[in-house]
Amino acid sequence: MQHYKMTIGGQSVDTENKFAVINPAKGQHFATCALATTTEVDAAVKAARQAFTEWSKRPDGERQHLMHEIAQLLETNMPELAQLITQETGKPLNGLNGVGANMELMGSIGWSHVTADIELPIDIIQDNDDAYVQAYRKPLGVVASITPWNWPLMIAIWHVIAALRVGNTVVIKPSENSPLSTARFVELANTVLPSGVLNVVTGFGDLGQALVSHDDVNKVVFTGSTETGKKIMASASGNLKRLTLELGGNDAAIVLPDVDVKAIAPELFGAAFHNNGQTCACLKRLYVHEDIYDSLCDELAALAKQIKVGDGLESDTQLGPLQNEAQLQQVMGLAASIENSGGRILAGGHRIERDGFFFEPTVVADLTNGTPLVDQEQFGPILPVIKVTDAEQGLELANDSQNGLGGSVWSANSEIATELAQRLECGTAWVNSHGDVQPDAPFGGVKQSGVGVEFGRYGLEECTSLHTLKIKRA
Ligand code: NAD
């Protein structure tokens, strides 16, 4: 069985203790990973601090070049990394609408290239006989990155490339459920990066806590649940670390009566069910105008019944298993609540009886706000479709949530849809699509879905502090 080690200060580091990594399509472990303690956290932060002095002074162009080289390494090693992602997350290699491990690799490569090329220009505020005043961006120091299990490599890339690009050094702790692609990515990146610039420690939440409360860490970038995000905010207060928190979402979509139901049903289905619903910005609550409610429900249920669920390594699999047993239990608990909440299951509703953590793609009608499946983030293949009498009611119910990550409006009239989308309480609103993030546009949550943004110029700025320089001339 393959064993994965950490990379600290440019060296491969193993530990006496290790933990098993499970393939969710089989429910059995297929690899092991080093289990770090605070000793390794201290060593990784120390290595990152030492490397920061030289790395932060490097000319920008050299760092950009190295980010492109990392993208090239991902491309060269794509088959190995994609297979590893499928084994550790369960997501298909290709998957529904091409959303799978290969796409995760392609996205990681694309994000790295685009982020490498983004500039943070100096802002000249005054330049006259009295004085020269400029504001410019400086790296923060050592960045701690904590990632979840759903898109392990892509989210690692989102955190790491932005932080390194502008001169920080990084210690990353991936999720204990899917640490392997990150451990391998860091190992590969260390073949081109100077020692200590990028380090990885592997272990559970207690290790993450040790890292985010470390006194020599300057910033934490975290993607994961709102509950953990709150703990991290508290842990980071000791030395007032900067924070970017990308947390849970319960994204709503509002569908107006003028849509072409047959045409948009597959798009809505893909937005809700890709990666088995285990994406932060998946569509999780669907508010549909009463005039088209029944026909859209029928289309979605028919799509759910056609989906090929299976082991992601098989080429025709569209949806894999839930990533872990706890997530399966969460989905089963929500499914069990449907009858009492007055819901009607139109497709699916049950665990699939085979090894691994499989659940049927499930579409549920007749629920509304105030029921568990609507109010809680399901993070699984189970979508509530809610009937509304008009657009304003849809908006009111969509905004009636503690989350505010993404949201969308679907209509043939883009003017009306845009006006409504602008009133959605979320970080990103889409018109006639949902969840299609891109590397040059900011992405983040409002309310309890997060603090700050990633991607593009705005995301890079969050990896820096603003430095003002004034030179007196008269
Ligand atoms: P999680 O919060 O359970 O774990 C995430 C990471 O935090 C893991 O690496 C874990 O080991 C670590 N951790 C746990 N306790 C910690 C602590 N006290 N201090 C520091 N680190 C700690 O999340 P998950 O179950 O892995 O991921 C699913 C959640 O992530 C969902 O809610 C989903 O919506 C969210 N998510 C959000 C985004 C986004 O961009 N907003 C993206 C992907 C996932």
Boltz pocket constraint, residues with backbone or C-beta under 6 A from the ligand:
constraints:
  - pocket:
      binder: B
      contacts: [[A, 146], [A, 147], [A, 148], [A, 149], [A, 150], [A, 173], [A, 174], [A, 175], [A, 176], [A, 203], [A, 204], [A, 205], [A, 206], [A, 207], [A, 208], [A, 209], [A, 210], [A, 212], [A, 223], [A, 224], [A, 225], [A, 226], [A, 227], [A, 228], [A, 229], [A, 231], [A, 232], [A, 235], [A, 245], [A, 246], [A, 247], [A, 248], [A, 249], [A, 279], [A, 280], [A, 281], [A, 377], [A, 379], [A, 405], [A, 445], [A, 449], [A, 450]]
      max_distance: 6.0
